[in-house]
Amino acid sequence: MGSKVNVNWSGNMAFEADVDNHKIKLDADPKVGGQNTGPKPKPLTLVSLGGCTGMDVISILKKMRVEPDYFNIEVDGEMTDEHPKYYNKIHITYSFKGQDLPKEKLEKAVTLSQDRYCGVSELLRGKAEITHEIIVLED
């Protein structure tokens, strides 16, 4: 099983990616020649991580018969100062809200995602220190 994306130059520093027939416009800051018409590529790595682990966690929780009313993943990346710049520290905050959300089940779902299922976490693990926390918000 593999994936293939197409990334086409649109002019200046802008590109348009085709991912599974979904278009994503990429661009750079004006200070480096872009026009800021889309996200920069590196933060999309954090989006991929958040989406990957989020889908894992929801899938695992559904199997445990736990369904939050609200679930949000915030991914904060710290980048190296030297080139090639990359995220060397990543912190993921999992926020939940709802009735009957056993903390031990939330922790198990997050741990399973991070340690076993999330391929994006595995891909980044060799370069970045990945930490996480779980917050249960009041209804």
C-alpha positions as CSV (number, residue, x, y, z in Angstrom):
1,M,0.0,0.0,0.0
2,G,1.4,3.4,-0.9
3,S,0.4,7.0,-1.6
4,K,1.2,9.4,-4.4
5,V,0.6,13.1,-4.4
6,N,1.1,15.7,-7.1
7,V,2.6,19.1,-6.2
8,N,2.4,21.7,-9.0
9,W,4.2,25.0,-9.0
10,S,1.7,28.0,-9.3
11,G,4.2,30.8,-9.5
12,N,6.4,32.7,-7.1
13,M,6.7,30.4,-4.0
14,A,3.2,28.9,-4.3
15,F,2.3,25.3,-5.1
16,E,-0.9,23.4,-5.3
17,A,-1.0,19.8,-4.0
18,D,-3.4,17.2,-5.2
19,V,-3.9,14.7,-2.4
20,D,-6.6,12.0,-3.1
21,N,-8.4,14.5,-5.4
22,H,-8.4,17.2,-2.7
23,K,-6.5,20.4,-3.4
24,I,-4.2,22.1,-0.9
25,K,-2.5,25.4,-1.7
26,L,0.9,25.9,-0.2
27,D,2.8,29.2,-0.1
28,A,5.5,31.0,1.8
29,D,5.8,34.2,3.8
30,P,6.2,37.4,1.8
31,K,9.7,37.9,3.4
32,V,10.9,34.9,1.4
33,G,9.1,35.7,-1.8
34,G,5.7,34.2,-1.1
35,Q,2.3,35.8,-0.9
36,N,0.9,33.9,2.1
37,T,-2.0,32.4,0.0
38,G,-1.8,29.0,1.8
39,P,-0.1,27.2,4.7
40,K,3.6,26.7,4.7
41,P,4.6,23.0,4.2
42,K,6.2,22.3,7.7
43,P,3.1,23.1,9.8
44,L,1.2,20.6,7.7
45,T,3.4,18.0,9.3
46,L,1.8,18.9,12.6
47,V,-1.6,18.7,10.9
48,S,-0.8,15.2,9.7
49,L,0.3,14.2,13.2
50,G,-2.9,15.6,14.8
51,G,-5.2,14.0,12.2
52,C,-3.4,10.6,12.4
53,T,-3.4,10.4,16.2
54,G,-6.9,11.9,16.4
55,M,-8.4,9.3,14.1
56,D,-6.7,6.5,16.1
57,V,-7.9,7.8,19.4
58,I,-11.5,8.2,18.3
59,S,-11.5,4.7,16.7
60,I,-10.1,3.1,19.9
61,L,-12.5,5.0,22.1
62,K,-15.5,3.9,20.0
63,K,-14.3,0.3,20.5
64,M,-14.3,1.0,24.2
65,R,-17.8,2.4,24.0
66,V,-16.5,5.9,25.0
67,E,-17.7,8.8,22.8
68,P,-16.8,12.3,23.8
69,D,-19.1,15.2,22.9
70,Y,-16.0,17.3,22.1
71,F,-12.5,16.3,21.1
72,N,-9.6,18.6,20.0
73,I,-6.0,18.0,19.3
74,E,-3.5,20.9,19.6
75,V,0.0,20.1,18.2
76,D,2.8,22.5,19.1
77,G,6.1,22.1,17.4
78,E,9.5,23.6,18.3
79,M,11.9,23.9,15.4
80,T,15.7,23.7,15.3
81,D,17.6,26.9,14.7
82,E,20.0,25.4,12.1
83,H,19.3,24.3,8.6
84,P,17.8,22.0,7.7
85,K,15.2,23.3,10.1
86,Y,12.8,20.6,11.5
87,Y,10.6,20.0,14.5
88,N,12.8,18.6,17.2
89,K,10.2,18.9,20.0
90,I,6.5,18.3,19.6
91,H,3.8,18.5,22.3
92,I,0.3,17.2,21.7
93,T,-2.6,18.3,23.9
94,Y,-5.7,16.1,23.7
95,S,-8.8,17.9,25.0
96,F,-12.0,16.0,25.7
97,K,-15.4,17.0,26.9
98,G,-18.5,14.9,27.7
99,Q,-20.2,12.6,30.1
100,D,-18.7,9.4,31.4
101,L,-15.1,9.9,30.1
102,P,-13.0,7.5,32.2
103,K,-9.5,9.0,32.4
104,E,-7.9,5.5,32.2
105,K,-9.6,4.8,28.9
106,L,-8.6,8.2,27.5
107,E,-5.0,7.5,28.5
108,K,-5.1,4.0,27.1
109,A,-6.4,5.3,23.7
110,V,-3.8,8.0,23.5
111,T,-1.0,5.7,24.5
112,L,-2.0,3.1,22.0
113,S,-2.1,5.7,19.3
114,Q,1.3,7.1,20.2
115,D,3.1,3.8,20.8
116,R,1.5,1.5,18.3
117,Y,-0.8,2.9,15.7
118,C,0.0,6.4,14.5
119,G,2.4,6.1,11.6
120,V,3.1,9.9,11.5
121,S,4.2,9.7,15.2
122,E,6.5,6.8,14.2
123,L,7.9,8.7,11.3
124,L,8.7,11.7,13.4
125,R,9.9,9.8,16.5
126,G,13.5,9.5,15.3
127,K,14.0,13.3,15.0
128,A,11.5,14.8,17.5
129,E,10.8,14.3,21.1
130,I,7.1,13.8,21.2
131,T,5.2,14.5,24.5
132,H,1.5,14.7,25.2
133,E,-1.1,15.6,27.8
134,I,-4.7,14.9,28.3
135,I,-7.2,17.5,29.4
136,V,-10.8,16.8,30.3
137,L,-12.8,20.0,30.1
138,E,-15.9,20.7,32.3
139,D,-19.2,20.4,30.6
